[in-house]
Amino acid sequence: MHALKYAWLNSLYDPLLGFTMRESLIKGRLVEQLKIEKGDRVLDIGCGTGTLALMIKKRHADAEIIGLDGDPGVLAIATKKAAKLGVEIGLDCGMGFALPYPDGFFDRVVSSLMLHHLTRDNKKRALAEARRVLRPGGQLHIADFGRPRNSFLRKVSLPALLGDPGMVRDNLDGRLPEIIRDAGFAEVRETEQFLTLFGTVSLYAAVNTDEPAVARISAEVRNP
């Protein structure tokens, strides 16, 4: 899977997003929404060329940031960007629906403009994996296409450059919050919307409230 459908377009990824997607504003707000604390471990799923992961690391030097993407080409660009900035982040090659990390490993999981590239089944798998690798009480934060404000914006949210219309339809129908809840997250909410040249981008937040050990201990105390 390539960030812009074809590998030869990878060099255009950063300028394209910067020009069309209000990238600095949207990702800046996403970083603020994360509310990262000292020592937090953060996973950026579908990190692309590393813009968001590097932005997080620059603002939170004492946090551990790991970016994951399925495209080695964009990861090579991310590696060069990190070296140029003198910033250390982890960069792993892998897919969001099969994360190579142990349960409860991260405090925050973030994703920007990745989910609309996935089929509904893979969206569900990726969100289930995000929940698995989050600690109890950990947070999920997403920036991706949301329900357009009118029919015109719905049409321009479907450029072939950004993926298959069948994959982005759940986003445009406003189903992401429902899919996130179905993956087991709580406190799911859409926090902001931004108008871009390719349509409406929404920010979402959710919490992993799965605390099986606490529930089991409480049950044992109640029923010795």
PyMOL commands that set and color helices and strands:
alter all, ss='L'
color gray80, all
select helices_A, chain A and resi 7-20+23-34+51-59+72-85+115-117+120-133+151-156+160-162+165-172+176-182+212-222
alter helices_A, ss='H'
color red, helices_A
select strands_A, chain A and resi 41-45+64-69+90-93+106-112+134-145+186-196+199-207
alter strands_A, ss='S'
color yellow, strands_A
deselect
rebuild
show_as cartoon
